[in-house]
C-alpha cells in the first residue's frame, strides 16, 4: 500500500480534490485499474487512499459504496468549496467532529485531538454521560463533550459555507427473503467470508490472527491458513488463575492452531495486569469506558510481530448469539400467545435458552415485547441509574432517557422479524459504540490495526436478507454460519458456546481487585464530582463483596467512570 508515496493528504490530478483518511481500502487495486482505464492518473504506485479522490470525481458523494474496507474519510472539494466526512458502513473506524462558533468545522479520529483546538469547549454533555451508566459507553452521535459529536456507521456529513447537513451514504437494509434455502445461504456466506478474509490479508507487513477458541475467530484462522503460504501467527489470551470456561477456550484454541498448522502463541494475564495498566488503558480512551479491556494485553503482544490482526468480531451481531438474540423469537411468540394458551412446551423452550424463571419472564412481558427482548442490554435502567445520582446529577440529566433512545432506535427498524430487529439494533449501537470502539482503541494504542472479516459490507448485506429462523434454530446460535463452516471446523467446536475475550471481573472485584474498587469508590473521591451518592454506591459494593449479589459489571462501570473523571472530566466541569 505504498507507504513512501502515500503521505496524506492525497489528491486527484488537478489537486482540487484532497483526501485524508484513516483505515484500509481492500479493493483499491481493482478500483485503481478501473479508474486508470477511464483516464485517471495516479501519483503513487499503491497508496490505497488515492483511489478515493478519483472515485469522488466519477461517483460524487456516493463513492463509499464502491469501497470494500474500513475507513474514516475527510474529502475537500476546492471547486465546490465543500468538505465531506464519511464513516464506514459498520463503524469500524471512529470519526469525531466539532462545529465552531465562527462556522468552521474541525474533525479527528479522537476527541483528544479536537480538545486541543482553542475553539472547542471542554464542557460536558451530561445526557451523554447518563447513557454511559446504562450502555457502558457513550452512545453515538453524542460524545462526553457537548460540542463534540461523532458520525454514526454509514453516515456522511457535508459542510459548505458554514452549514452542516447529515445523511447516510449506505442504502437501507434489504428485506428478508423467506425463499432462501439453508444450503443456498450456507454456500453464499462461505463464499463471501472467504473473499473478505482474502482481501483483508493484504498488507505491506505481517498479518496475525486473534484466536479466542470460539467459532468466529477459528473460522477466520482456518481460512487464513488455507490462503497463506506460511503458518499463520495466532494469539490466544489465557489467565494466571484457573477459570473453567477459560480453560476450554485455551484447549479449543490449541486444537485449532494445531489442526491448521499455525504458529501459536498464548498470552498470559492476571488481575495485576489489569490494575497496573488501568492508566495506560484509560489513555487509549478519551471518554469513560467500562468494556472488555483484555484485548489491550493481547494486542500489546501481537504488535511485537505484526502490524495488522484479523479478528472474529461482528459474527454475533450478524447471526445471533447474545441472550436477547436467543430469546427474541420465543419471547415474541409468548407475547402474542394468550396467557391461558401458554403451554408447557413453550415454557420448556424458554427454559432451555435461559435460566430466567417463568414468573420473571411474564413480568418482563408486561413491560412490552421489545423491552423483554432487550433484556441484558442495560447495566441498569433509568430508574436504577437515577437511584445513584445526587440532586445535582438529577438536575443535570433531567429529561434524559436511555430507554427512550432504545425505543427510538427500534422504531426506525423496518424489519418485523423479532431476531433481525434485535440484530439491527445491536449493529447500530452495541457493535460500533462498544465492541468496535474498544477493539479499535485497544489495538491502535499499540500501533496495531484490527480487521474484522465478518463485517465486510457485502457479507453484512447478505446476512440481512436471511430470516431469523436460519440464524438461530431450536436454540442453536449462529446456526447458518456454523452450517457454512461445517467442513472447515470440528463438530465439538461448532457446538460449543461462545466465551470470547471476557474478564472474570465478578471474581476479581470480590477478590484481588477489591481494594482497588474500595479505594476508588470511597466517599471522599466521589465527592470530587458530587454526581453519585456515596451510600447506594457503597451498598452495591458491599453486596458484591459479601457474595449476596454479582454487581461486577456495574461496579467496574462506576470505577472506570471515577478514574476518567479524575483524569479528564474534572478539568471540564
Secondary structure, 3 states (H helix, E strand, C coil): CCCCCCCCCEECCCCCEEEEEEEEECCHHHHHHHHHHCCCCCCCCCCCCHHHHHHHHHHHHHHHHHCCEEEEEEEEECCCCEEEEEECCCCCCCCEEEECCCCCEEEECCHHHHHCCCCCCCCECHHHHHHHHHHCCCCCCCCCECCEEECCCCEEEEEECCEEEEEECCCCCCCCCCCCCHHHHHHHHHHHHHHHHHHHCCCCCCEEEECCCCHHHHHHHHHHHHHCCCCCEEEEEEECCCCHHHHHHHHHHHHHHHHHCCEEEEEEECHHHHHHCHHHHHHHCCCCCCCCCHHHHHHHHHCCCCCEEEECCCHHHHHCCCHHHHHHHHHHHHHCCCHHHCCHHHHHHHHHHCCCCHHHHHHHHHCCHHHHHCCCCCCCCHHHHHCCECHHHHHHCCCCCHHHHHHHHHHCCCCCCHHHHHHHHHHHCHHHHHHHHHHHHHHHCCCCEEEEHHHCHHHHHHHHCCCHHHHCECCECCHHHHHHCCCCCCHHHHCCCCCCCCCCHHHHHHCCCHHHHHHHCCHHHHCCCCCECHHHHHHHHHHHHCCCCCCHHHHHHHHHHHHHHHHHHHHHC
